[in-house]
Amino acid sequence: MMNKVLLFAVLLLLPLSMGAQSQEKAPDQYEVLLERLKAGKGTVDFKDLRMAYADTPGYDPYGTGKDNVRKQMFTALKEKKYENALQHAESILKNTYVDIDAHIVSVEAYEALGKPEQAGRHKQIARGLIGSILESGNGKSPETAFPVIFVHEEYLVLSILRLQPKSQSLVTVQGHSYDKLETVHSGTQKNVTLFFNIDVISKWLTKTFQK
């Protein structure tokens, strides 16, 4: 009788175990989109790619532990040590292929090294990633806020729009979280208020501090 019960339990659990194993091996959305992007198989929605990355275990909106690598990357580029800058950029992109700064550094370094094909590839990806932020809204209100998954994306947008940050505050509107930045345009000197949707970052913070 005991053997029959044990056999029944094994048979009952077997499909669940196999299902769990299959689920673990199944590629997640980020891996699927990333593979398609790297292989050049059709078009990729860069916003979907960024948001899918934010669902991966390695996601960290503050780049904890990578600050030193980023500093070294920018320092190497500034000092025209292009090969060194590329090494740091590749180190970042290995785990965070949606890091826009690393792609931009790669563009500049490859162009300086006379490798237009490699530079062009990174330029295409950088444009796609930046466009996925800028084309999602205009940043003038919470309803049209720019969606970001990294803190440094906010400052990249400011740089592109020629805005200098003056102050920053966190606001919540209808259950959504926003960074409200007061800025000034470097050309016109006009004050500009921009909103960034940071729901993804807030979700990560909540999950992290609950552990």
GUDRENTI-762073 format. One line per 10 residues: for each residue x negated, y, z of C-alpha. Coordinates in steps of 0.25 Angstrom, whole numbers, plus 5000, padded with zeros to 4 digits. Example, Ala and Ser with C-alpha at 12.3 -4.5 7.8 and 13.67 -1.06 7.14 Angstrom:
<recs>
4951/4982/5031 ~ 4945/4996/5029
</recs>
This chain:
<recs>
5000/5000/5000 ~ 4989/5009/5004 ~ 4982/5007/4990 ~ 4994/5010/4983 ~ 4996/5023/4990 ~ 4982/5027/4988 ~ 4983/5023/4973 ~ 4996/5032/4972 ~ 4988/5044/4978 ~ 4977/5043/4969
4986/5042/4957 ~ 4994/5054/4962 ~ 4982/5062/4964 ~ 4974/5058/4952 ~ 4982/5067/4942 ~ 4980/5079/4951 ~ 4965/5077/4952 ~ 4964/5075/4938 ~ 4972/5088/4935 ~ 4964/5096/4945
4951/5091/4938 ~ 4956/5095/4925 ~ 4960/5109/4930 ~ 4947/5111/4936 ~ 4940/5108/4922 ~ 4950/5116/4914 ~ 4944/5129/4910 ~ 4950/5142/4916 ~ 4955/5153/4907 ~ 4942/5161/4909
4933/5150/4904 ~ 4943/5148/4892 ~ 4942/5163/4888 ~ 4928/5164/4891 ~ 4924/5152/4882 ~ 4933/5157/4871 ~ 4926/5171/4872 ~ 4912/5165/4872 ~ 4915/5156/4860 ~ 4922/5167/4852
4935/5159/4851 ~ 4946/5169/4848 ~ 4949/5181/4856 ~ 4949/5182/4871 ~ 4957/5191/4880 ~ 4947/5198/4888 ~ 4956/5202/4899 ~ 4961/5187/4900 ~ 4946/5184/4901 ~ 4943/5194/4912
4955/5190/4920 ~ 4952/5175/4918 ~ 4938/5177/4924 ~ 4945/5184/4936 ~ 4951/5170/4939 ~ 4938/5163/4939 ~ 4931/5158/4952 ~ 4919/5167/4949 ~ 4927/5180/4947 ~ 4922/5191/4956
4926/5205/4953 ~ 4915/5212/4961 ~ 4904/5203/4954 ~ 4899/5199/4968 ~ 4885/5194/4967 ~ 4883/5199/4953 ~ 4880/5213/4956 ~ 4865/5211/4956 ~ 4866/5204/4942 ~ 4874/5216/4936
4865/5226/4942 ~ 4853/5219/4936 ~ 4860/5218/4922 ~ 4863/5233/4922 ~ 4849/5236/4926 ~ 4842/5227/4916 ~ 4851/5233/4905 ~ 4847/5247/4910 ~ 4832/5243/4910 ~ 4834/5237/4896
4831/5223/4901 ~ 4841/5218/4891 ~ 4838/5203/4893 ~ 4838/5204/4908 ~ 4852/5212/4907 ~ 4857/5201/4898 ~ 4853/5190/4908 ~ 4861/5197/4919 ~ 4873/5199/4910 ~ 4873/5185/4906
4872/5181/4921 ~ 4885/5189/4923 ~ 4892/5184/4911 ~ 4889/5170/4914 ~ 4899/5170/4925 ~ 4907/5183/4922 ~ 4908/5184/4907 ~ 4919/5195/4909 ~ 4909/5205/4915 ~ 4909/5216/4905
4896/5223/4910 ~ 4888/5211/4907 ~ 4893/5210/4893 ~ 4890/5225/4891 ~ 4876/5223/4896 ~ 4875/5212/4887 ~ 4879/5220/4875 ~ 4869/5231/4878 ~ 4858/5221/4881 ~ 4860/5213/4868
4861/5225/4860 ~ 4848/5230/4866 ~ 4841/5217/4862 ~ 4846/5217/4848 ~ 4857/5206/4849 ~ 4869/5212/4844 ~ 4877/5199/4843 ~ 4876/5196/4857 ~ 4879/5211/4861 ~ 4891/5211/4852
4897/5198/4859 ~ 4896/5205/4873 ~ 4901/5218/4867 ~ 4913/5211/4862 ~ 4916/5204/4875 ~ 4913/5217/4883 ~ 4923/5225/4875 ~ 4933/5214/4876 ~ 4932/5214/4892 ~ 4932/5229/4892
4944/5230/4883 ~ 4952/5220/4892 ~ 4951/5230/4903 ~ 4953/5243/4895 ~ 4964/5238/4886 ~ 4973/5233/4898 ~ 4976/5247/4903 ~ 4972/5261/4904 ~ 4969/5262/4919 ~ 4977/5274/4921
4987/5267/4930 ~ 4988/5255/4938 ~ 4998/5249/4928 ~ 4987/5251/4917 ~ 4975/5248/4925 ~ 4963/5242/4919 ~ 4962/5227/4924 ~ 4948/5223/4930 ~ 4942/5211/4936 ~ 4929/5217/4940
4926/5229/4948 ~ 4915/5233/4938 ~ 4925/5233/4926 ~ 4932/5245/4932 ~ 4919/5253/4931 ~ 4916/5248/4917 ~ 4929/5254/4913 ~ 4926/5267/4920 ~ 4913/5267/4912 ~ 4920/5264/4899
4930/5276/4901 ~ 4919/5285/4906 ~ 4925/5286/4920 ~ 4917/5289/4933 ~ 4923/5283/4945 ~ 4927/5292/4957 ~ 4935/5284/4966 ~ 4942/5270/4967 ~ 4954/5265/4975 ~ 4962/5253/4976
4977/5254/4973 ~ 4988/5243/4972 ~ 5000/5245/4963 ~ 5011/5235/4963 ~ 5003/5224/4968 ~ 4991/5227/4959 ~ 4977/5232/4963 ~ 4970/5243/4956 ~ 4957/5251/4957 ~ 4960/5265/4955
4948/5273/4950 ~ 4947/5288/4950 ~ 4937/5292/4939 ~ 4932/5304/4931 ~ 4929/5303/4916 ~ 4914/5306/4914 ~ 4917/5314/4901 ~ 4930/5322/4904 ~ 4928/5322/4919 ~ 4943/5319/4921
4948/5311/4932 ~ 4953/5297/4928 ~ 4960/5287/4937 ~ 4959/5272/4933 ~ 4966/5260/4938 ~ 4960/5246/4937 ~ 4968/5233/4940 ~ 4960/5225/4950 ~ 4971/5214/4953 ~ 4961/5203/4949
4950/5209/4958 ~ 4960/5210/4970 ~ 4964/5196/4968 ~ 4950/5191/4969 ~ 4948/5200/4981 ~ 4960/5194/4988 ~ 4956/5180/4984 ~ 4942/5182/4989 ~ 4945/5188/5002 ~ 4955/5177/5005
4945/5166/5004
</recs>
